Amino acid sequence: MNTIHVDVVSAEESIFSGEAKFVALPGEAGELGIYPRHTPLITRIKAGSVRIEKADGTEEFVFVAGGILEVQPNCVTVMSDTAIRGKDLDEEKANEARALAEEALKNAKSEIDMATVQSELIVIAAQIAALRKFRQKK
C-alpha cells in the first residue's frame, strides 16, 4: 500500500504519528492536499483542521492554531504551537474564550491590543469550525 508518514506536533507533545494515505490542511493560500511522493514543500499554515486519512481508511482530525508544514516525498510534518486532537476539542471552552475575546475587543485601548484580540478571535473561530467539522464526520 502506498502511504506517507505523518507527524503532527505541538509545543508540548506529539499529537499524531503514523502512516496515512492522504493529508488535508489549511495552507495560507488555500486548502492543501498531500499524497505520498508529494513534491518537497515548506510553508506556513493557517488555523484550522488537519484531516488525516490513515492507512486503515479511518480518519483523524487535529485542530492547529497555525504553524509550519514540511513535506518530503515520504514524510509530512506539521508543527504548531497549539494542536488539539479533534476528540479533545471542547465547544463550551471555545465559546467561553470567544466571549472573553469579544469583551476584550470592546475594551481594547490601542490598535495593538485590537490586533492581538482579533488574531485570537480568528483562532477561536477556526477551532469552533474544526470542532463542528469533526462532529459532522463522526
N, C-alpha and C positions, 0 to 999 in steps of 0.2 A: 504494500500500500504506500502511496506517495504522501508523506506528511512533512511537517516542518516543526521544529522545536520552538515553543513559545514560553517566554518568561515575562511575567508582569510583576514588577517590584515597586514598593513604596519606600519612603524613607525609613519606615520601621520594620518591614518584613517582606518576604516573598509571598505574593498573593496567589500566583498560579505558576506552575511549571509543568509542562507536559507536551505531548505531541498533538498536532492539530492538522486538519485538512484545509482550514481557511480561517482568517482573522479579519474582522472589520472594525475600524475605529475612526474617530473624528479627526481628520487632518486639518491643518489651518486653512487650507483652500477647499476643503470638502471631504467627503467620506472616502476612506482608503480601504481597499480590499487587497489582502495579501494571500497568495497561494505559494506552495512550495516552489523553490527555484526562482523566486522573485528577484528582480534586479536589486543590487545593494542600494540602500537609501538611508539617510539620516534626516529627520525632520521633526519639527515641533508638532504637538498635537493639542487640540482644544479639550476643554472639559466635556465629558460625555461618556458614553458606554463603549467598552471594548467587548465585542462578541467573538467568542472563540468556538468554532465548530471542532470538537475534539475528534480524535481518530475513531472512537467508537460510535460517532454520529450524534452524541449528546452535545448540548451547548452549555457554555459557561459565560456568565456576564460579569464584568467588573466595571465599576464606575471609577474614572480617573478625573482628577481636577487639573487637567492639562499635563504637559510633560514632554518627554522626548521619545521618539520611536527610532530604533535602529533595526534595519532589515538586512540580513545576509541570506544567501541562497538557501541555507538550511536552518536558519535561526532568526527569530523575531524577539526583540527585547523592548518592552515598554517600561519606561522609568517615569514615575510620577511622585511628587511629594506626598500626595494623598491618593490612595487607591482603596476601594472598598468592594468586597465581593457582593454581587447582586443580592444574595440571600441575606446579607448583613445590613442592607440599607434600611433605614428607619424613617418612614414618612413623617411621623409625628415630630421627631427631632429636626428633620429638614424644614418642616413648616414653622416650627418654633424659631429656627435660625433665620428663616426668611422674614418673619415678623420683626425680629430684633434688628435685622439689617435694614428693613424698611423704616423703622423708627430712627435708627442711626442716620439714615439718609436725610430724614426730615430735620435732624438736629446738627447736620454737618455744617461746620463753620468756615471751611476753606475748600477750594477746588480739589486739593489733595485728599482731604477727608472724603469728599464726594466721590472721587475716582476710586478710592480704596473700597468704599462701601459698594459702589456699582460693580466692581470686579467680583466682590463677594457674592452679590446677588446673581451674577451670571453663573457662577459655580453652583450656587444653591439651586437655581432653576434647572441647570443641567443634571444635577443629582436627582431632582424630583422627576424629570423626564426619563432618566435612566431607570429609576425605580418603577415607573409606570410601564416602561418597555419590558423590564424583567418580569413584571406581573402578567403582562399580556402573553408572554411566551410560555408561562407555566401552565 
